[in-house]
Amino acid sequence: MMARIGWSAVEDALGAGRVCCPDCGQPLAPHGFAREREVRMRHGSRLIRPRRAICRSCARTHVLLPAFCVPRRRDGVEVIGLALLAAAGGEGHRTIAARLDRPPGTVRGWLRAFARRSDLIRGCAVSWTVDLSDADALPRRLTGSPTVDALEALACAARAWLLRCGPRGSPWELAVALTGGRLLHGDPSGPPGY
């Protein structure tokens, strides 16, 4: 089953200048659309046509994706999040792939990408947690597994966000938003000044 996603909220935010360039911080303006794409969810898929935006200050263009999308990935964040949690619990990529009905190479790629940047993700999540609440909300000890530590720090950041700002999607969608969409590639962005 495929559902289409509306973009009225994105259009409203772009029109009001509330969406800022991640490179220079200036407001973005509408700039057409990216190609339509299918995002595989846990059950079914969603068809999206992301909005493109341009920064009139630095002239860079950006593709705006909903929080259930992980940039450069065909699968939604809930599916990838299930794989990360299973791997943190000790399951191998082949077992996870079979349960999620995804190719083993795809799941292995998610797990490796997250493991490579787990220290950066943990640092970003800790920074958000401290900015949104305080250091008492952080995990008490490191486990020795960079992946598990990063996932625990993301859970603390999502909890701090929910307590301060209220519900804004699933915890995995918050993880994508709090890392600036860089859950599996690039350097995650923290709160302003990070």
C-alpha positions, 0 to 999 in steps of 0.5 A: 500500500502506497500513500502520498505525503502532502507538503502544505506544512513545508510550503507554509514554513518556507513561505514564512521564512522559518526554514533556514539554510544549514550552511549559513542560517539564512531563510530558504526559499522554494526552488522546485521539486526533487524527483518523486521517490518511494520510501519503503516503510515497515509495512508498505511504502510511501511515495514522496516528491520532496521540495527543493529550496534555495538559500538566496544568501549562499545560493546553495540548494537543499532537498527537504525530506520528512523526518521519516526519511533518512537521506540517501536511504530507500528505507524509512527510519523506523525500519533502520531503527529496528535494525540498529536496536536488533544489532545493539541486542547482539543480532547479526545482519543476516538475521535482521535482514530476514526479519525485516525482509531487506537484503543482507547487504543493505542492513549490513550497510546501515549497521556499518554506517551507524557504527562509523559515526557512533561517536559523533552521533553520541556527542550530538545527542549528549549536546542536545540533551544538555541543551534541552534539559541538564546533565542529569538526563544523560546515561550514567555509564558507557557500555563499551559498545559505541553503537549501544552508547550512541543509541542510548544517548539518542534515546536521552535526547529524544526524551529531553525533547519530548519533555521540553517540546512535546510530541513531534513524531516517533522517537526515530523521527526525532533522532533524524531531526536531532542529527540534522538528517545525518543518522547514517552519513555526514557529521551530525549537527547539534543544537545551535552553537554546537 
